[in-house]
Amino acid sequence: MPGKKITDHQVQKYKQHHLKLSQAAAAAKAGISERSARRIEHQEVLPSQRKERAWRTRTDPLASVWDSEVAPLLHTDSALSAVTLLEELQRRYPGDYGAAVLRTLQRRVRQWRALHGPEREVFFAQEHPPGRLGLSDFTVCDELAVVIAGVAFPHRIYQFALAHSGWRHAVVFEGGESFIALSTGLQSALWRLGGVPEEHRTDSLSAAFNNLAEQQELTRRYAALCTHYAMRASRCNPGQSQENGSIESRHDSLKTALDQALRLRGSRCFDDRVGYETLVATIVARLNARVAVRLMVERTMLRALPQRRTAEYEELPARVSKYAIFTVRGAQYSAPSQLIGQRMTVRLYTDHLECWLGDTRVLERARLTHCDGQRHPRDIDYRHLIAALRRKPGAFARSVLRNAMFPRAVYRQTWERLSAQLSEREACRCIVGLLALAADGHEAQLATELEQLIELDQLPDLFALTTLLAPRPGALPDVQIELPDLAGFDALLGASA
């Protein structure tokens, strides 16, 4: 066959068949051509016993420059590519070396590196006994292009895997690779698994390992987390991701499976985050089903869990200012006016925060993330400020929190139309009245009415909307409550005695 050398086995097979068959038939049986068969008839040695060819069939196009110019360049820097070397020869000898020389030069450079190049890194395959090693890592999943409630959902997935069985657990997170995210994901995986491996390995996560002076707290907290679960903490060398290859390969397989599931689903849009997290959990369960047998073996080798989880939050102090807002990690949140001046303890979780006064939880809010280039994102609940605004409606027009107070886009559009067509005083009174009506439990219904008014190009009538949405005096049923005769209880208790 063209391009393939005839082997000793083919020669022996041809000779065996040629004792009974014709030359053409024996050659076909051996998988060689008739021309090769005729040549074999005149040769006394097998192909492996022939002397190596010491001559060239074509003139060497690099003979004049290889030893004198190309090889010295490679000795200086072995990382030079054949394309770079060819371009250098073309600059030195215009017109002598065309593009057809590139393939020859690539072959010669590859051969030179094999004989004279530097030593290359050797990778050592590792054995992973059951129950010994668990691995953690985060991976960015923005390329999945997931959309939640009409808004792009940039996120990361934390993944924990057992090196022996390949069992995995995945958790969706917004924001960065924080210690809270690592702690929440790791503990969720261990309690789902029902046991603890001997060693826990990560790459150089800043959430776990960082030598900067201002980050020492993170290292101490990660060590305390591993101590709580009696795990030995380890990490791969910086820049050597192959040392954490057992988890890196699972990132690729998980994201590929998610991408295929989204394609099969026909849409990457979800109504809420729970829907997307349910899809991730389903895909992970399917992948884990493939390793169920190996997991049964490994589970028996895992260590027991502690009696309880450790804290999955970070505690920070925060003081509610006179503007009824407090700041946590650069993000601003509103609070009820009763908390102005109070110093709270904020428990910061991955997706929400809780505010405590002593042992009493006074507030819970969804956690904000620094996205879309916002330096100080704001989460302002208009219900916290509406009572004060009703007393000072004129403050609404130039409030720095104004744009963050609108509960829906239609309220913002209504304010823009009011401020453009009415005086500032009248516009403020109207929008504050509308927000007060929304705070009374009519936010969604009022939003529908405002959308219809915008379509009709009409301004809202606060009195008419209040009359429409507020309960009318006669609308509530008259409930009569009859109190029982207490003497009946005395008779009942006497009978039981």
Rosetta blueprint (number, residue, H / E / L):
1 M L
2 P L
3 G L
4 K L
5 K L
6 I L
7 T L
8 D H
9 H H
10 Q H
11 V H
12 Q H
13 K H
14 Y H
15 K H
16 Q H
17 H H
18 H H
19 L L
20 K L
21 L L
22 S L
23 Q H
24 A H
25 A H
26 A H
27 A H
28 A H
29 K H
30 A H
31 G L
32 I L
33 S L
34 E H
35 R H
36 S H
37 A H
38 R H
39 R H
40 I H
41 E H
42 H L
43 Q L
44 E L
45 V L
46 L L
47 P H
48 S H
49 Q H
50 R L
51 K L
52 E L
53 R L
54 A L
55 W L
56 R L
57 T L
58 R L
59 T L
60 D L
61 P L
62 L L
63 A L
64 S L
65 V L
66 W H
67 D H
68 S H
69 E H
70 V H
71 A H
72 P H
73 L H
74 L H
75 H H
76 T H
77 D L
78 S L
79 A L
80 L L
81 S L
82 A H
83 V H
84 T H
85 L H
86 L H
87 E H
88 E H
89 L H
90 Q H
91 R H
92 R H
93 Y L
94 P L
95 G L
96 D L
97 Y L
98 G L
99 A H
100 A H
101 V H
102 L H
103 R H
104 T H
105 L H
106 Q H
107 R H
108 R H
109 V H
110 R H
111 Q H
112 W H
113 R H
114 A H
115 L H
116 H H
117 G L
118 P L
119 E L
120 R L
121 E L
122 V L
123 F L
124 F L
125 A L
126 Q L
127 E L
128 H L
129 P L
130 P L
131 G L
132 R L
133 L E
134 G E
135 L E
136 S E
137 D E
138 F E
139 T E
140 V E
141 C L
142 D H
143 E H
144 L H
145 A L
146 V L
147 V E
148 I E
149 A L
150 G L
151 V E
152 A E
153 F L
154 P L
155 H L
156 R E
157 I E
158 Y E
159 Q E
160 F E
161 A E
162 L E
163 A L
164 H L
165 S L
166 G L
167 W L
168 R E
169 H E
170 A E
171 V E
172 V E
173 F E
174 E L
175 G L
176 G L
177 E L
178 S L
179 F H
180 I H
181 A H
182 L H
183 S H
184 T H
185 G H
186 L H
187 Q H
188 S H
189 A H
190 L H
191 W H
192 R H
193 L H
194 G L
195 G L
196 V E
197 P L
198 E L
199 E E
200 H E
201 R E
202 T E
203 D L
204 S L
205 L L
206 S L
207 A L
208 A L
209 F L
210 N L
211 N L
212 L L
213 A H
214 E H
215 Q H
216 Q H
217 E H
218 L H
219 T H
220 R H
221 R H
222 Y H
223 A H
224 A H
225 L H
226 C H
227 T H
228 H H
229 Y L
230 A L
231 M L
232 R E
233 A E
234 S E
235 R E
236 C L
237 N L
238 P L
239 G L
240 Q L
241 S H
242 Q H
243 E H
244 N H
245 G H
246 S H
247 I H
248 E H
249 S H
250 R H
251 H H
252 D H
253 S H
254 L H
255 K H
256 T H
257 A H
258 L H
259 D H
260 Q H
261 A H
262 L H
263 R H
264 L H
265 R H
266 G L
267 S L
268 R L
269 C E
270 F E
271 D L
272 D L
273 R H
274 V H
275 G H
276 Y H
277 E H
278 T H
279 L H
280 V H
281 A H
282 T H
283 I H
284 V H
285 A H
286 R H
287 L H
288 N H
289 A H
290 R L
291 V L
292 A H
293 V H
294 R H
295 L H
296 M H
297 V H
298 E H
299 R H
300 T L
301 M L
302 L L
303 R E
304 A L
305 L L
306 P L
307 Q L
308 R L
309 R L
310 T L
311 A L
312 E L
313 Y L
314 E E
315 E E
316 L E
317 P E
318 A E
319 R E
320 V L
321 S L
322 K L
323 Y L
324 A L
325 I E
326 F E
327 T E
328 V E
329 R L
330 G L
331 A E
332 Q E
333 Y E
334 S E
335 A L
336 P L
337 S H
338 Q H
339 L H
340 I L
341 G L
342 Q L
343 R E
344 M E
345 T E
346 V E
347 R E
348 L E
349 Y L
350 T L
351 D L
352 H E
353 L E
354 E E
355 C E
356 W E
357 L E
358 G L
359 D L
360 T E
361 R E
362 V E
363 L E
364 E E
365 R E
366 A E
367 R L
368 L L
369 T L
370 H L
371 C L
372 D L
373 G L
374 Q L
375 R L
376 H L
377 P L
378 R E
379 D E
380 I L
381 D L
382 Y H
383 R H
384 H H
385 L H
386 I H
387 A H
388 A H
389 L H
390 R H
391 R H
392 K L
393 P H
394 G H
395 A H
396 F H
397 A L
398 R L
399 S L
400 V L
401 L L
402 R H
403 N H
404 A H
405 M H
406 F L
407 P L
408 R L
409 A H
410 V H
411 Y H
412 R H
413 Q H
414 T H
415 W H
416 E H
417 R H
418 L H
419 S H
420 A H
421 Q H
422 L L
423 S L
424 E H
425 R H
426 E H
427 A H
428 C H
429 R H
430 C H
431 I H
432 V H
433 G H
434 L H
435 L H
436 A H
437 L H
438 A H
439 A H
440 D H
441 G H
442 H H
443 E H
444 A H
445 Q H
446 L H
447 A H
448 T H
449 E H
450 L H
451 E H
452 Q H
453 L H
454 I H
455 E H
456 L L
457 D L
458 Q L
459 L L
460 P L
461 D L
462 L H
463 F H
464 A H
465 L H
466 T H
467 T H
468 L H
469 L H
470 A L
471 P L
472 R L
473 P H
474 G H
475 A H
476 L L
477 P L
478 D L
479 V L
480 Q L
481 I L
482 E L
483 L L
484 P L
485 D L
486 L H
487 A H
488 G H
489 F H
490 D H
491 A H
492 L H
493 L H
494 G H
495 A H
496 S H
497 A L
